[in-house]
Each structure stands twice: as C-alpha cells, then as structure tokens.
Amino acid sequence: MQENAQENIPNQWDIALVKKKEELQACQIAKELHSCLQCELVLSCELRDAYVISVYESMNRGDSGGFEF
C-alpha cells in the first residue's frame, strides 16, 4: 500500500516537467499559437528542446535507457 502512496508524491522529474510545460504553454500563448508545430522556430527552439528532455527524464526517472510505465 505504501508503494501506491509514493507514486502520488511528485518527484524532481515530475516537478521539472510541470515547470517546463508551463513555460512552453506561456510561450505558445504569447505567440498566439495552439502548438509548437505552428511556430517557425520549432526545429531550433531551446525551450521546446528542454521540454522534450523533461518529458524523457520524467518517463525514465533520470536513468538512461528504458521507461517506467
């Protein structure tokens, strides 16, 4: 039962992911876009790259290789 309780506690990767998502969404709002794919800077955007890295790190909890599902 404790294992389930620990899963609901935000960890450093989840916290970083939320922060990066908020930053990305703020950028989209400022540029009046619904998606990064509509932005001309999509392929060179450091903010988007940081968000993608955050997603990856939150999925694998900082370990290289596979993901936790």
Secondary structure, DSSP 8 states (H G I E B T S, - for coil): -HHHHHHTS--HHHHHHHHHHHHHHHHHHHTT-S-GGGSTTGGG-HHHHHHHHHHHHHHHTT-SS----
